[in-house]
Amino acid sequence: MAPTLDVLVIESVPAAADEASAALARTGHRLHRCYERGERGFPCEGVRDPSSCPLEEGVDVAVLVRPHVAPRPSALETGVSCALRAGIPLVEKGSETFDPFAPWVTARVGDDPTDGLVDACGEAAETVFGQLTARIQRRALRAMAVAAGRPGPLACTIERVGRGLHVRLVGPPVGKDIEHALAVRVADAVRAEGRSYSTLDVSYRTTSRADP
């Protein structure tokens, strides 16, 4: 069963994302918006009340619906910049022609049916963390091999917590100095991704004999 995602829905014009929102909701995903229905732009939810910004609660993927070709962002599309800065993958339903967001789009579905959009959201969320997980493991394993004389094994899981990340490492017994070195390698890997996160927590758990 596919995981439930927190999706930030953004539309270039009012009601443009209605069909996409309905498809996402039918598949169980939780939807968030920067503006209440019928609003035309500034101020967004986060300006009115910072604690109500969807990014503060945690968003897995942003969906942008642009039914018309437009070379400049509309007043309702300001949330795209916030999402990109927070490291959230962007899935767009719309044409690439004159699209100002094109360089930052993780997946584009064009005029595909809404079920294509739903699939793209799941794949985008998984791909972003999948690539980061692989990068973290490569760097952490090198650190373990150099400092501890052993290459692993080392498991890594990533969880988004609001605008931050929690990286959990599970591996063989190592000293606190090695755990610190691994945390530094994790930070390097996250920084190399080119995305911005407000916080980064790294925890290390020793593999027990009961673990598979």
C-alpha positions as CSV (number, residue, x, y, z in Angstrom):
1,M,0.0,0.0,0.0
2,A,1.4,3.4,-1.0
3,P,2.2,5.7,1.9
4,T,-0.1,8.7,2.7
5,L,1.6,11.9,1.6
6,D,1.2,15.5,2.8
7,V,0.7,17.4,-0.4
8,L,0.9,21.2,-0.9
9,V,-1.5,22.1,-3.7
10,I,-0.7,25.3,-5.6
11,E,-2.6,26.6,-8.6
12,S,-1.8,29.5,-11.0
13,V,-5.4,30.6,-11.1
14,P,-8.4,30.0,-8.8
15,A,-10.0,26.5,-9.0
16,A,-7.3,25.2,-11.5
17,A,-6.3,22.5,-9.1
18,D,-9.8,21.3,-8.2
19,E,-9.6,18.1,-10.3
20,A,-6.1,17.3,-9.1
21,S,-7.1,17.9,-5.5
22,A,-10.0,15.5,-5.8
23,A,-7.9,12.8,-7.2
24,L,-5.2,13.2,-4.5
25,A,-7.9,13.2,-1.8
26,R,-9.5,10.0,-3.2
27,T,-6.3,8.2,-2.8
28,G,-6.0,9.2,0.8
29,H,-3.4,12.0,0.6
30,R,-3.6,15.0,3.0
31,L,-3.9,18.3,1.2
32,H,-2.6,21.7,2.2
33,R,-2.9,25.1,0.7
34,C,-1.2,28.5,1.0
35,Y,-4.5,30.3,0.4
36,E,-8.1,29.8,1.3
37,R,-10.4,29.1,-1.6
38,G,-11.4,32.2,-3.4
39,E,-8.4,34.3,-2.3
40,R,-6.3,36.0,-5.0
41,G,-2.9,36.1,-3.3
42,F,-1.0,37.9,-0.5
43,P,-1.2,37.4,2.4
44,C,-0.7,33.7,2.6
45,E,-1.5,31.4,5.6
46,G,2.0,31.7,6.9
47,V,2.0,35.5,6.8
48,R,-1.3,35.7,8.7
49,D,-0.1,33.0,11.2
50,P,3.4,31.5,10.9
51,S,2.3,28.4,12.8
52,S,-0.4,27.7,10.2
53,C,2.0,27.5,7.2
54,P,1.8,24.0,5.7
55,L,5.5,23.8,5.6
56,E,5.8,24.1,9.3
57,E,3.7,21.0,9.7
58,G,5.6,19.0,7.1
59,V,5.0,18.5,3.4
60,D,6.2,15.6,1.3
61,V,5.6,17.0,-2.2
62,A,4.2,20.1,-3.8
63,V,1.8,20.0,-6.7
64,L,1.6,22.9,-9.1
65,V,-1.3,23.1,-11.6
66,R,-0.8,25.6,-14.4
67,P,-3.6,25.2,-17.0
68,H,-2.3,28.1,-19.2
69,V,1.1,29.0,-20.5
70,A,2.5,31.9,-18.6
71,P,6.1,33.1,-18.5
72,R,5.8,34.7,-15.0
73,P,4.5,33.3,-11.7
74,S,1.1,34.4,-10.7
75,A,0.2,35.8,-7.3
76,L,-1.1,32.4,-6.2
77,E,2.2,30.6,-7.0
78,T,4.4,32.2,-4.4
79,G,4.3,28.9,-2.4
80,V,6.4,27.3,-5.1
81,S,9.5,29.3,-4.0
82,C,8.9,28.4,-0.3
83,A,8.5,24.7,-1.2
84,L,11.7,24.6,-3.2
85,R,13.7,26.4,-0.5
86,A,12.3,23.8,2.0
87,G,13.7,21.0,-0.1
88,I,10.3,19.7,-1.2
89,P,10.0,18.1,-4.6
90,L,7.8,19.8,-7.2
91,V,5.4,18.0,-9.4
92,E,3.8,20.1,-12.1
93,K,0.7,19.5,-14.2
94,G,1.1,21.9,-17.1
95,S,3.2,22.7,-20.1
96,E,6.9,23.2,-20.0
97,T,6.6,26.0,-22.6
98,F,7.7,29.4,-21.1
99,D,7.4,27.8,-17.6
100,P,9.4,29.9,-15.1
101,F,9.6,26.9,-12.7
102,A,10.9,24.4,-15.3
103,P,14.5,24.1,-13.9
104,W,13.2,23.0,-10.5
105,V,10.4,20.6,-11.5
106,T,11.0,17.1,-10.2
107,A,8.3,15.5,-12.4
108,R,5.9,16.8,-15.0
109,V,2.7,15.2,-16.1
110,G,1.5,17.6,-18.7
111,D,-2.0,16.8,-19.8
112,D,-1.9,13.2,-18.4
113,P,-5.0,12.1,-16.4
114,T,-5.1,12.8,-12.7
115,D,-4.0,9.3,-11.8
116,G,-0.7,10.1,-13.5
117,L,-0.3,13.0,-11.2
118,V,-1.0,10.9,-8.2
119,D,1.6,8.3,-9.2
120,A,4.1,11.1,-10.0
121,C,3.7,12.5,-6.5
122,G,4.5,9.2,-4.9
123,E,7.5,8.7,-7.1
124,A,8.8,12.2,-6.6
125,A,8.7,11.9,-2.8
126,E,10.4,8.6,-2.9
127,T,13.1,9.6,-5.4
128,V,14.2,12.7,-3.4
129,F,14.8,10.7,-0.2
130,G,16.1,7.7,-2.1
131,Q,18.9,9.7,-3.6
132,L,19.7,11.3,-0.4
133,T,19.7,8.0,1.5
134,A,22.2,6.5,-1.0
135,R,24.5,9.6,-0.7
136,I,24.4,9.4,3.1
137,Q,25.2,5.7,3.2
138,R,28.1,6.1,0.8
139,R,29.7,8.9,2.8
140,A,29.0,7.3,6.2
141,L,30.3,3.9,5.2
142,R,33.6,5.5,4.0
143,A,33.8,7.3,7.4
144,M,33.3,4.0,9.2
145,A,35.9,2.2,7.1
146,V,38.5,4.9,7.8
147,A,37.8,5.5,11.4
148,A,36.5,2.2,12.7
149,G,38.2,-0.2,10.3
150,R,34.9,-1.7,9.2
151,P,32.6,-0.9,6.2
152,G,29.2,-1.5,7.9
153,P,26.6,-2.7,7.3
154,L,24.7,0.6,7.9
155,A,20.9,1.2,7.4
156,C,19.5,4.7,6.9
157,T,16.0,6.1,7.1
158,I,14.9,9.7,6.6
159,E,11.9,11.3,8.1
160,R,10.7,14.9,7.4
161,V,9.8,16.7,10.5
162,G,8.2,20.1,9.6
163,R,10.8,21.9,7.6
164,G,13.6,19.8,9.1
165,L,14.9,16.2,8.7
166,H,15.6,13.4,11.1
167,V,18.1,10.9,9.8
168,R,18.3,7.6,11.6
169,L,21.3,5.4,11.2
170,V,21.5,1.8,12.4
171,G,24.8,-0.1,12.4
172,P,27.3,-2.1,14.4
173,P,28.7,-0.9,17.8
174,V,30.9,2.2,17.4
175,G,32.3,4.8,19.8
176,K,30.9,8.2,20.3
177,D,33.7,9.7,18.3
178,I,32.6,7.6,15.3
179,E,29.0,8.5,15.8
180,H,30.0,12.2,15.7
181,A,32.0,11.6,12.5
182,L,28.9,9.9,10.9
183,A,26.8,12.9,11.9
184,V,29.2,15.2,10.1
185,R,29.1,13.0,7.0
186,V,25.3,13.1,7.1
187,A,25.3,16.9,7.2
188,D,27.8,17.0,4.3
189,A,25.5,14.7,2.3
190,V,22.4,16.9,3.0
191,R,24.3,20.0,2.2
192,A,25.5,18.5,-1.1
193,E,21.9,17.9,-2.1
194,G,21.4,21.7,-2.6
195,R,18.2,21.9,-0.7
196,S,17.6,23.8,2.5
197,Y,16.2,22.3,5.7
198,S,15.6,24.3,8.9
199,T,16.9,21.6,11.2
200,L,18.9,18.3,10.8
201,D,18.8,15.7,13.6
202,V,20.9,12.6,13.3
203,S,20.6,9.6,15.6
204,Y,22.6,6.3,15.7
205,R,21.3,3.1,17.0
206,T,23.4,0.0,17.4
207,T,22.1,-3.1,15.7
208,S,21.0,-5.7,18.2
209,R,21.0,-9.5,17.7
210,A,17.2,-9.4,17.5
211,D,17.4,-7.1,14.5
212,P,16.9,-8.8,11.1
